[in-house]
């Protein structure tokens, strides 16, 4: 006679990777890389912005303090989005797009200068007690909305009118007021994030090729006039435009070339003293290269590479298509910003004015990237909580 034994072993204490914001090792790695980039960014932001702040009659800690406040808010955003079931984003897709579109249109109106003043020739910031950049939040909105609709359009992607056209209408509604600011680089990123997401969902590459041919005259008209044309000419022959449109990239290359292997030393960079424009934002990568050298640049590359690779791994293992598309969009957001920012600093891309994720000064972009990291963690937690399929028993 056999006796059934009851398992009386003490309950196992959950490990860190199974509690709180995490689920598996992927969220832990993401959180570690995020905190490392944020800390490194704050340290270098103080070095890059102290002289600029003093020249503006402000305390030398002005920019780093404001960014630190943004980091605090961003960590709360990360915590909320990581704990929130990612399926909720489907219900928020349309309201999120509508709110961002309304803010962008409001800023473009001619009588709203009191809330959306013109700064450096562009109206990109909305002042409602706190200063926000709605076009940054459009990047997250287009990822969420595109992923939500792409799940419903799975059977319609073979048709251009029923598959891709509805996406183009909403993307166009978001891109038009961004172009009117004007902000071509942000419009490009928003469009790319939407296109990459819907392409992964099953859209046909032939449709994108057709649209590229149709829209190419508009793009050439945008790039062939004003300061954009000057920047493209400088990009083609930097040596002939070092004192005009190519000044920024020329100074960036000087900063990077001065860094060598180990850099000139933290705080010892010279290009931030009025030579390198926007050393705390658009060209903080170049400032890091000058003070930390190739070793500092390589460390940044490793951290971003880890975040993107882990993000794609989370997408591949997501429980459903919506989670997969959300994770891919969030990973693309980090990858695109990092590649474009570094490419400009290295002179291999025309100047775009995009932030280096989690490092550059800019609280709107910081909040959006933190939310994207939280979404990746939420998808990973849901994957870890999904029981694996049982093997068939005899």
C-alpha positions as CSV (number, residue, x, y, z in Angstrom):
1,X,0.0,0.0,0.0
2,X,1.4,3.3,-1.0
3,X,0.9,6.5,1.1
4,X,0.6,9.9,-0.5
5,X,3.2,12.3,0.9
6,X,2.3,15.9,1.4
7,X,4.9,18.5,0.4
8,X,5.8,20.2,3.7
9,X,8.9,21.9,2.5
10,X,9.1,25.6,3.5
11,X,7.9,28.0,0.8
12,X,10.7,29.3,-1.4
13,X,11.6,33.0,-0.9
14,X,11.1,34.9,-4.2
15,X,14.2,36.2,-5.8
16,X,14.6,39.8,-6.8
17,X,14.1,39.0,-10.5
18,X,10.6,37.6,-9.6
19,X,9.4,40.5,-7.5
20,X,8.5,44.2,-7.8
21,X,9.0,45.7,-11.2
22,X,10.8,42.7,-12.6
23,X,10.0,39.3,-14.0
24,X,12.9,37.3,-15.4
25,X,16.4,38.8,-15.9
26,X,15.5,41.1,-18.8
27,X,13.8,43.8,-16.8
28,X,16.7,43.8,-14.3
29,X,19.2,44.4,-17.1
30,X,17.0,47.1,-18.6
31,X,16.7,48.8,-15.2
32,X,20.4,48.6,-14.5
33,X,21.3,50.0,-18.0
34,X,18.8,52.8,-17.6
35,X,20.0,53.9,-14.2
36,X,23.7,53.7,-15.4
37,X,22.8,56.0,-18.4
38,X,20.8,58.4,-16.2
39,X,23.6,58.7,-13.6
40,X,26.3,59.1,-16.3
41,X,24.1,61.7,-18.0
42,X,23.6,63.8,-14.9
43,X,27.4,63.9,-14.2
44,X,28.3,64.9,-17.7
45,X,25.4,67.3,-18.0
46,X,26.8,69.3,-15.1
47,X,30.2,69.5,-16.8
48,X,28.6,70.4,-20.1
49,X,26.1,73.0,-18.9
50,X,27.9,74.9,-16.0
51,X,29.6,77.4,-18.2
52,X,26.5,77.9,-20.4
53,X,24.4,78.5,-17.3
54,X,26.8,81.0,-15.8
55,X,27.0,82.9,-19.1
56,X,23.2,83.2,-19.0
57,X,23.4,84.6,-15.4
58,X,22.1,81.4,-13.8
59,X,23.6,79.1,-11.2
60,X,26.1,76.6,-12.6
61,X,23.7,73.7,-11.4
62,X,20.7,75.2,-13.1
63,X,20.4,72.7,-15.9
64,X,21.5,69.6,-14.0
65,X,19.0,70.4,-11.2
66,X,16.1,70.7,-13.6
67,X,17.2,67.4,-15.2
68,X,17.4,65.7,-11.8
69,X,13.8,66.7,-11.1
70,X,12.9,65.2,-14.5
71,X,14.7,62.1,-13.5
72,X,12.7,61.8,-10.4
73,X,9.4,62.2,-12.3
74,X,10.7,59.8,-15.0
75,X,11.4,57.1,-12.5
76,X,7.8,57.4,-11.2
77,X,6.6,57.1,-14.8
78,X,8.8,54.1,-15.4
79,X,7.4,52.4,-12.2
80,X,3.8,53.0,-13.3
81,X,4.3,51.8,-16.8
82,X,6.2,48.8,-15.7
83,X,3.5,47.8,-13.2
84,X,0.6,48.6,-15.5
85,X,-0.6,45.7,-17.7
86,X,0.6,46.5,-21.2
87,X,-2.8,45.6,-22.6
88,X,-4.2,48.8,-21.1
89,X,-2.3,50.7,-23.7
90,X,-4.8,49.4,-26.3
91,X,-7.6,51.3,-24.6
92,X,-5.5,54.4,-24.3
93,X,-4.3,54.4,-28.0
94,X,-7.0,56.7,-29.5
95,X,-7.3,59.1,-26.5
96,X,-3.5,59.4,-26.4
97,X,-3.2,60.2,-30.2
98,X,-6.1,62.7,-29.9
99,X,-4.6,64.5,-27.0
100,X,-1.2,64.8,-28.6
101,X,-2.8,66.0,-31.9
102,X,-4.8,68.6,-30.1
103,X,-1.7,69.9,-28.3
104,X,0.2,70.1,-31.6
105,X,-2.6,71.9,-33.4
106,X,-3.0,74.3,-30.5
107,X,0.7,75.2,-30.7
108,X,0.4,75.9,-34.4
109,X,-2.4,78.5,-34.0
110,X,-1.3,82.1,-34.6
111,X,-2.9,83.4,-31.3
112,X,-1.3,80.9,-28.9
113,X,2.2,82.5,-28.7
114,X,1.7,83.2,-25.0
115,X,1.6,79.4,-24.4
116,X,3.8,78.3,-27.3
117,X,6.4,81.0,-27.8
118,X,8.9,81.0,-30.7
119,X,12.4,80.0,-29.5
120,X,15.3,79.9,-31.9
121,X,12.9,80.3,-34.8
122,X,10.6,77.4,-33.9
123,X,7.5,76.8,-31.8
124,X,8.1,73.4,-30.2
125,X,7.5,74.0,-26.5
126,X,4.2,74.3,-24.7
127,X,4.2,76.3,-21.4
128,X,1.3,75.2,-19.2
129,X,3.0,75.9,-15.8
130,X,5.7,73.4,-16.8
131,X,7.4,73.4,-20.2
132,X,6.6,70.3,-22.4
133,X,7.5,69.3,-25.9
134,X,4.4,67.6,-27.3
135,X,6.2,66.3,-30.4
136,X,8.3,64.1,-28.1
137,X,5.2,62.5,-26.7
138,X,3.9,62.0,-30.3
139,X,6.7,59.4,-30.6
140,X,5.2,57.2,-27.9
141,X,1.6,57.9,-29.1
142,X,2.4,56.7,-32.6
143,X,4.0,53.5,-31.3
144,X,1.0,52.7,-29.1
145,X,-1.7,53.6,-31.7
146,X,0.1,51.8,-34.6
147,X,0.5,48.7,-32.6
148,X,-3.1,48.8,-31.5
149,X,-4.5,49.2,-35.0
150,X,-2.0,46.8,-36.6
151,X,-3.4,44.0,-34.5
152,X,-6.9,44.6,-36.0
153,X,-5.6,45.0,-39.5
154,X,-3.9,41.6,-39.8
155,X,-6.1,40.5,-42.6
156,X,-6.0,43.8,-44.6
157,X,-2.3,44.5,-45.2
158,X,-2.4,43.0,-48.7
159,X,-4.5,46.0,-49.7
160,X,-3.0,49.5,-49.8
161,X,-6.4,51.2,-49.3
162,X,-7.6,49.0,-46.5
163,X,-4.3,48.2,-44.9
164,X,-1.7,51.0,-45.0
165,X,-3.9,54.0,-45.9
166,X,-5.6,54.3,-42.4
167,X,-2.2,54.5,-40.8
168,X,-1.1,57.1,-43.2
169,X,-4.0,59.4,-42.4
170,X,-3.4,59.4,-38.7
171,X,0.4,59.7,-39.1
172,X,-0.1,62.6,-41.5
173,X,-2.4,64.3,-39.0
174,X,0.4,64.1,-36.4
175,X,3.3,65.0,-38.8
176,X,1.8,68.1,-40.3
177,X,1.7,70.3,-37.2
178,X,5.2,69.0,-36.3
179,X,6.5,70.1,-39.7
180,X,4.8,73.5,-39.2
181,X,6.9,74.1,-36.0
182,X,9.2,73.5,-38.0
183,X,10.8,70.2,-36.8
184,X,11.7,67.9,-39.7
185,X,14.0,65.6,-37.6
186,X,11.3,64.8,-35.1
187,X,8.7,64.3,-37.9
188,X,11.1,61.9,-39.5
189,X,11.5,59.9,-36.3
190,X,7.8,59.8,-35.6
191,X,7.2,58.6,-39.2
192,X,9.9,56.0,-38.9
193,X,8.6,54.6,-35.6
194,X,5.2,54.2,-37.1
195,X,6.5,52.7,-40.4
196,X,8.8,50.2,-38.6
197,X,6.0,49.1,-36.3
198,X,3.5,48.4,-39.1
199,X,6.2,46.8,-41.3
200,X,6.9,44.2,-38.5
201,X,3.1,43.7,-38.2
202,X,2.9,42.6,-41.8
203,X,2.7,45.6,-44.1
204,X,4.1,45.0,-47.6
205,X,7.4,46.5,-48.5
206,X,6.1,47.2,-52.0
207,X,3.5,49.7,-50.6
208,X,6.3,51.5,-48.7
209,X,8.4,51.7,-51.9
210,X,5.4,53.1,-53.8
211,X,4.8,55.7,-51.1
212,X,8.4,56.7,-51.1
213,X,8.3,57.4,-54.8
214,X,5.1,59.4,-54.4
215,X,6.3,61.5,-51.5
216,X,9.9,62.0,-52.7
217,X,9.1,65.4,-54.4
218,X,7.7,66.7,-51.1
219,X,10.8,65.6,-49.2
220,X,13.1,67.1,-51.8
221,X,11.2,70.4,-51.5
222,X,11.7,70.3,-47.7
223,X,15.4,69.5,-47.9
224,X,16.2,71.8,-50.8
225,X,15.3,75.1,-49.2
226,X,16.5,77.4,-46.4
227,X,18.8,76.2,-43.7
228,X,18.2,72.5,-44.5
229,X,19.8,73.0,-47.9
230,X,22.8,74.7,-46.3
231,X,23.2,71.9,-43.9
232,X,23.1,69.3,-46.6
233,X,25.7,71.2,-48.7
234,X,27.9,71.4,-45.6
235,X,27.4,67.7,-44.9
236,X,28.6,66.9,-48.5
237,X,31.7,69.1,-48.2
238,X,32.4,69.9,-44.5
239,X,35.9,71.4,-45.2
240,X,34.4,74.2,-47.3
241,X,31.7,75.1,-44.8
242,X,33.5,75.0,-41.4
243,X,32.5,78.6,-40.6
244,X,28.8,78.5,-41.7
245,X,26.3,75.6,-41.8
246,X,29.0,73.1,-41.0
247,X,30.3,74.9,-37.9
248,X,28.5,72.6,-35.5
249,X,29.7,69.3,-37.0
250,X,33.2,70.8,-37.4
251,X,33.4,71.7,-33.7
252,X,32.0,68.3,-32.8
253,X,34.7,66.5,-34.7
254,X,37.3,68.6,-33.0
255,X,35.9,67.6,-29.6
256,X,35.9,63.9,-30.5
257,X,39.4,64.1,-32.0
258,X,40.8,65.8,-28.9
259,X,39.5,62.9,-26.7
260,X,41.8,60.2,-27.9
261,X,41.7,56.9,-26.0
262,X,41.0,58.1,-22.4
263,X,39.8,61.7,-22.9
264,X,41.3,65.0,-21.7
265,X,39.7,64.4,-18.3
266,X,36.3,65.0,-16.7
267,X,35.5,68.7,-16.6
268,X,38.6,69.5,-18.7
269,X,37.0,69.7,-22.1
270,X,37.4,73.0,-23.9
271,X,34.8,72.8,-26.7
272,X,32.0,73.5,-24.2
273,X,33.3,77.0,-23.5
274,X,31.4,78.6,-26.4
275,X,32.8,76.6,-29.3
276,X,30.5,73.5,-29.4
277,X,26.9,74.6,-29.7
278,X,24.4,72.9,-27.4
279,X,27.0,70.8,-25.5
280,X,24.4,69.8,-23.0
281,X,21.8,68.6,-25.5
282,X,22.3,68.2,-29.2
283,X,26.1,67.5,-29.0
284,X,26.6,66.0,-25.5
285,X,27.9,62.9,-27.2
286,X,30.8,64.9,-28.6
287,X,31.5,66.5,-25.2
288,X,31.6,63.0,-23.7
289,X,34.0,61.9,-26.4
290,X,36.3,64.8,-25.6
291,X,36.4,64.3,-21.8
292,X,36.1,60.5,-21.6
293,X,37.7,59.5,-25.0
294,X,37.1,56.3,-26.8
295,X,36.5,54.4,-23.6
296,X,33.6,56.6,-22.6
297,X,32.1,56.4,-26.1
298,X,32.5,52.6,-26.1
299,X,30.7,52.4,-22.7
300,X,27.8,54.4,-24.1
301,X,27.6,52.1,-27.1
302,X,27.6,49.0,-24.9
303,X,24.8,50.3,-22.7
304,X,22.6,51.2,-25.7
305,X,23.4,47.9,-27.5
306,X,22.4,46.0,-24.4
307,X,19.1,47.9,-24.0
308,X,18.1,47.4,-27.7
309,X,19.1,43.7,-27.9
310,X,17.2,42.9,-24.6
311,X,14.3,44.9,-25.9
312,X,14.1,42.9,-29.1
313,X,14.5,39.7,-27.1
314,X,11.5,40.8,-25.0
315,X,9.6,41.5,-28.2
316,X,10.4,38.0,-29.6
317,X,9.1,36.3,-26.5
318,X,6.0,38.5,-25.9
319,X,2.7,36.7,-25.1
320,X,0.8,38.2,-28.1
321,X,1.2,40.4,-31.2
322,X,0.3,43.6,-29.4
323,X,3.0,43.1,-26.8
324,X,5.5,42.2,-29.5
325,X,4.7,45.4,-31.5
326,X,4.9,47.6,-28.3
327,X,8.2,46.1,-27.4
328,X,9.6,46.6,-30.9
329,X,8.4,50.2,-31.0
330,X,9.9,51.0,-27.6
331,X,13.3,49.4,-28.7
332,X,13.2,51.3,-32.0
333,X,12.7,54.5,-30.1
334,X,15.9,54.1,-28.1
335,X,17.9,52.8,-31.0
336,X,16.8,55.5,-33.5
337,X,17.6,58.3,-31.1
338,X,21.0,56.9,-30.1
339,X,22.1,56.2,-33.7
340,X,20.9,59.5,-35.1
341,X,22.5,61.5,-32.3
342,X,25.8,59.7,-32.4
343,X,25.8,59.8,-36.2
344,X,25.5,63.6,-36.2
345,X,28.3,63.9,-33.7
346,X,30.5,61.8,-35.8
347,X,29.7,63.7,-39.0
348,X,28.2,60.8,-40.8
349,X,24.6,62.3,-40.7
350,X,23.4,65.8,-41.2
351,X,22.6,67.8,-38.0
352,X,19.2,66.8,-36.7
353,X,18.9,68.2,-33.2
354,X,17.9,64.9,-31.5
355,X,18.6,64.0,-27.9
356,X,20.8,61.2,-26.7
357,X,18.4,59.0,-24.7
358,X,18.6,59.3,-20.9
359,X,21.8,61.5,-21.2
360,X,21.0,64.7,-23.0
361,X,19.2,67.6,-21.3
362,X,15.5,67.5,-22.1
363,X,12.8,66.4,-19.7
364,X,10.1,65.6,-22.3
365,X,12.4,63.1,-24.1
366,X,13.5,61.7,-20.8
367,X,9.9,61.0,-19.7
368,X,9.1,59.4,-23.1
369,X,12.2,57.1,-23.0
370,X,11.5,56.2,-19.3
371,X,7.9,55.3,-20.3
372,X,9.3,53.1,-23.2
373,X,11.6,51.3,-20.8
374,X,8.6,50.7,-18.5
375,X,6.6,49.2,-21.3
376,X,9.4,46.9,-22.2
377,X,9.5,45.8,-18.5
378,X,5.8,45.3,-18.4
379,X,5.9,43.0,-21.5
380,X,8.7,41.0,-20.0
381,X,6.8,40.6,-16.7
382,X,3.8,39.4,-18.6
383,X,5.9,36.9,-20.5
384,X,7.4,35.6,-17.3
385,X,3.9,35.3,-15.7
386,X,2.5,33.3,-18.7
387,X,2.7,29.6,-18.0
388,X,4.6,27.6,-20.6
389,X,2.5,25.2,-22.7
390,X,2.2,21.8,-21.2
391,X,3.6,18.8,-23.0
392,X,1.1,16.3,-24.2
393,X,0.8,13.4,-21.7
394,X,0.2,9.8,-22.5
